[in-house]
């Protein structure tokens, strides 16, 4: 499977992705496997340099031109590898407390720099089908992982991280917000 990361200027990126039929088709499972493998390879410095790709920790299907409600996540925390192939995710709960990444967010589909804080919920609970484990999952995420899941989830609705930056006060910290 070969694909190209679609950039934010493409009108398709602003479309709402469609729900995915379960059980997964072979094509959808192959797409998710390919996407996860891409993320893993993107974090290998030699591979990324050789193939001129940016390292990523999340990738939504729409970013490769597939208008379906699914995304993958892959990163290594201090204690474990976190990886998901989430299909039809739904945020079922979120905290009032907010957070933002100190250095701002980035995106494989965004080449321009958009400085500022993308305000997110510090904690979310997400329900989805995880194609990696082939079962329904309930994920409670805080901090960085919550930001990552919300970032990818936004792609499914045509939203970019920079849409969440206050244009008039891009670096202003909200009263109930933690900078992480």
Order of alpha helices (4+ residues) and beta strands (2+ residues): alpha-alpha-beta-beta-beta-beta-beta-beta-beta-alpha-beta
